[in-house]
Amino acid sequence: MKTRKVTVWSFLRVLILVLVMLAILIPTLWMFLSAFKPMKEIIAYPPRFFPEKWTFGNFEKVFTRIDLSRYIVNTCIYAVVSTILSVFINALAAYGFARFDFPGKQPLFFLVLGTMMIPFQVIMVPLFLEVYQLGMFDSYAGLILPKLAIAMSIFMMRASFETLPVELEEAARIDGMKDFQIFARIMIPLVKPTLVTMIVLNVNGAWNDLLWPLLVTSSAKMRMLANGLALFAGKDTTMYGAAFAGAVVSVVPMMLLYIFGSRYFVEGVATSGLKG
């Protein structure tokens, strides 16, 4: 009887997971396939899941209607530079909280964690005013600098550092290594899963960032991919195929990033939750 209950529960659990997976995959597949459909098939009724006639015209159209190549370059610069700087700064801060004792350490750490409870919409106006007054409006500096310190990244890296034995650092100091050398050469390689998790989350956040670039940039040359596609879809509301093609261009890099980093991503989330 107990075995039967376990079997029924296992079946229901698998069924729920399959339904959730289909609810996520079907719209995504529809988007991908619609990017290769001509307009008459996209608006046809009853709708067809697979295209009868495959076409790349939608991709040509979205690249000619808007400066998509420029948007991609801007987004890559924003995502890569902000991720490199953010990971470095947050990892240093996390290492300091995990390994060094200083006055006010715990209150300061709780203050950092408290910023996670503040919605971005609450602080976006003060941030915008700071960027504008410092002369960084409509520039990469204005985009990147205010987004470097991330409380969640500090929390995850601190938890990972605290799982490592202190004896490693003591042995390194006996060998004559300085604190930064210990951090860079010993500690960082040992928290690789959490580091990859931070990279994935930071790149994904910057790549899909819509609100902040919309606030601090005004010229078309500084427009990000998410902004450009949103404005394109809002302006040319009947160009469904081109909108689907632009969405595919935007989604594919993040899907590939997660596929290659998924093993470290799952391991990093699990490890960073062991000790907080």
C-alpha positions in Angstrom: 0.0 0.0 0.0 2.8 2.3 0.9 4.6 1.5 -2.3 1.5 2.3 -4.3 1.1 5.7 -2.6 4.8 6.5 -3.4 4.2 5.4 -7.0 1.1 7.5 -7.4 2.9 10.5 -5.8 5.9 10.0 -8.1 3.6 9.9 -11.1 1.8 13.1 -10.1 5.1 14.8 -9.5 6.4 13.9 -12.9 3.1 14.9 -14.5 3.2 18.3 -12.9 6.8 18.8 -14.0 6.0 17.8 -17.5 3.0 20.2 -17.6 5.1 23.1 -16.3 7.8 22.3 -18.8 5.3 22.3 -21.7 3.8 25.6 -20.4 7.3 27.1 -20.7 8.5 25.4 -23.9 5.5 25.8 -26.1 5.5 29.6 -26.1 9.3 29.6 -26.6 9.1 27.1 -29.5 6.2 29.2 -31.0 8.4 32.3 -30.9 11.3 30.5 -32.6 9.2 28.9 -35.3 7.2 32.1 -36.0 10.4 33.9 -36.7 10.8 31.8 -39.8 7.1 32.1 -41.0 5.9 34.6 -43.6 3.3 37.1 -42.4 0.3 35.2 -43.9 1.2 32.1 -41.9 1.6 34.1 -38.6 -1.8 35.6 -38.9 -3.5 32.5 -40.4 -6.5 31.0 -38.7 -6.5 28.3 -37.6 -2.9 28.8 -36.6 -0.2 26.3 -37.5 2.6 25.4 -35.2 5.2 24.6 -37.8 5.8 26.9 -40.8 4.8 25.5 -44.3 7.3 27.8 -45.9 10.6 28.6 -44.1 11.9 32.1 -44.6 14.8 34.3 -43.3 13.1 37.5 -44.5 12.0 38.4 -41.0 15.6 38.6 -39.8 16.6 40.7 -42.8 13.7 43.0 -42.1 14.5 43.6 -38.4 18.2 44.3 -39.2 17.2 46.8 -41.9 14.4 48.5 -40.0 16.5 49.2 -36.9 20.2 49.4 -36.2 20.1 46.0 -34.5 23.9 45.4 -34.9 24.6 48.6 -32.9 22.1 47.6 -30.2 23.8 44.2 -29.9 27.3 45.8 -29.6 26.0 48.2 -27.0 24.4 45.4 -25.0 27.6 43.3 -25.2 29.7 46.1 -23.9 27.2 46.8 -21.1 26.9 43.2 -20.1 30.6 42.2 -20.3 32.1 45.2 -18.6 29.5 45.5 -15.9 29.8 41.7 -15.2 33.6 41.8 -15.0 33.7 44.8 -12.7 30.7 43.6 -10.6 32.0 40.1 -10.0 35.4 41.5 -9.0 34.0 44.1 -6.6 31.4 41.9 -5.1 33.8 38.9 -4.6 36.2 41.2 -2.8 33.5 42.6 -0.6 32.3 39.0 0.1 35.8 37.8 1.0 36.2 40.7 3.4 32.9 39.9 5.1 33.8 36.2 5.3 37.4 36.3 6.4 38.2 39.6 8.1 37.1 41.0 11.5 36.5 44.8 11.7 34.3 47.1 13.8 30.7 47.0 12.6 31.1 44.0 10.4 27.7 42.3 11.2 25.6 45.5 11.1 27.2 46.5 7.8 26.6 43.1 6.3 22.9 43.3 7.4 22.7 46.7 5.9 24.0 45.4 2.6 21.4 42.5 2.8 18.7 45.1 3.6 19.2 46.7 0.2 17.8 43.6 -1.3 14.4 44.5 0.1 14.3 47.9 -1.7 12.7 47.8 -5.1 14.7 49.4 -7.9 11.8 51.7 -8.7 12.2 53.3 -5.3 15.9 54.4 -5.9 15.9 54.9 -9.7 15.1 58.6 -9.5 18.0 59.4 -7.0 20.3 57.2 -9.1 19.3 59.1 -12.3 19.9 62.4 -10.6 23.3 61.3 -9.4 24.2 60.1 -12.9 23.0 63.3 -14.5 24.8 65.6 -12.0 28.0 63.7 -12.5 27.9 64.2 -16.2 27.5 60.6 -17.0 24.1 60.8 -18.7 23.9 58.9 -22.1 27.2 57.1 -21.6 28.5 53.7 -20.7 29.8 55.0 -17.4 26.3 56.1 -16.4 25.0 52.7 -17.4 27.6 50.6 -15.7 28.8 52.3 -12.5 25.5 52.4 -10.5 24.9 48.7 -11.2 28.1 47.3 -9.9 27.4 46.5 -6.2 24.9 43.7 -5.9 23.8 42.5 -2.5 22.8 39.0 -3.7 26.2 38.4 -5.2 27.9 39.5 -2.0 25.7 37.2 0.0 26.3 34.2 -2.3 30.1 34.6 -2.5 30.4 35.2 1.3 28.5 31.9 1.9 30.8 30.1 -0.4 34.0 31.5 1.1 32.8 30.6 4.6 32.6 26.9 3.5 36.3 26.8 2.8 38.7 25.8 5.6 40.7 28.6 7.2 43.8 26.4 7.1 44.2 27.0 3.4 44.8 30.7 4.0 47.1 30.0 7.0 49.3 27.7 4.9 49.4 30.3 2.1 50.5 33.0 4.6 53.2 30.8 5.9 54.5 30.5 2.3 54.6 34.2 2.1 51.5 35.0 0.1 49.7 38.3 0.6 46.0 38.6 1.2 45.1 39.6 -2.4 47.3 36.7 -3.7 45.4 34.3 -1.5 42.1 35.7 -2.7 43.0 35.5 -6.4 45.0 32.4 -6.6 43.5 30.1 -3.9 40.1 31.2 -2.9 38.5 32.2 -6.2 39.3 28.9 -8.0 37.7 27.0 -5.1 34.4 28.9 -5.4 34.2 28.5 -9.2 30.5 27.2 -9.2 29.4 30.3 -7.3 31.5 32.5 -9.5 30.0 31.1 -12.7 26.5 31.6 -11.1 27.3 35.2 -10.5 28.5 35.7 -14.1 25.4 34.1 -15.5 23.1 36.2 -13.3 24.9 39.4 -14.0 25.1 38.9 -17.8 21.5 37.9 -17.9 20.4 40.9 -15.8 22.4 43.4 -18.0 21.4 41.7 -21.3 17.7 41.9 -20.5 17.8 45.3 -18.6 15.1 47.5 -20.0 14.3 50.2 -17.4 17.7 51.5 -16.4 19.1 52.0 -20.0 15.9 53.6 -20.9 16.3 56.2 -18.1 20.0 57.1 -18.5 20.3 57.0 -22.3 18.6 59.2 -24.9 20.4 58.8 -28.2 19.9 56.0 -30.6 23.7 55.2 -30.7 23.5 54.2 -26.9 20.3 52.2 -27.2 20.4 48.7 -25.8 18.9 45.6 -27.4 15.9 45.3 -25.1 15.1 49.0 -25.5 15.5 48.8 -29.3 13.2 45.8 -29.7 10.6 47.2 -27.3 10.5 50.5 -29.2 10.4 48.6 -32.5 7.5 46.3 -31.4 5.6 49.4 -30.1 6.1 51.4 -33.3 5.7 48.7 -35.9 2.9 46.7 -34.2 1.9 44.8 -37.4 5.4 43.5 -38.2 5.0 40.3 -36.2 7.6 38.2 -38.0 10.3 40.8 -37.5 9.4 41.2 -33.9 9.7 37.4 -33.4 13.0 37.4 -35.2 14.3 40.2 -33.0 13.2 38.3 -29.9 15.1 35.2 -31.1 18.2 37.2 -31.6 17.8 38.5 -28.1 17.0 35.1 -26.4 19.6 32.8 -28.1 22.8 34.2 -26.4 21.2 33.9 -23.0 20.0 30.3 -23.7 23.5 29.3 -24.8 25.1 30.9 -21.8 22.8 29.0 -19.4 23.3 25.7 -21.3 27.1 26.0 -21.0 27.0 27.2 -17.4 24.0 25.2 -16.1 26.1 22.6 -14.2 28.0 25.3 -12.3 24.9 27.4 -11.9 23.0 24.7 -10.1 26.0 23.7 -8.0 26.7 27.3 -7.1 23.2 28.0 -5.9 23.2 24.9 -3.8 26.7 25.6 -2.3 26.0 29.2 -1.5 22.9 28.2 0.5 24.9 25.8 2.8 26.0 28.6 5.1 24.8 32.2 5.3 
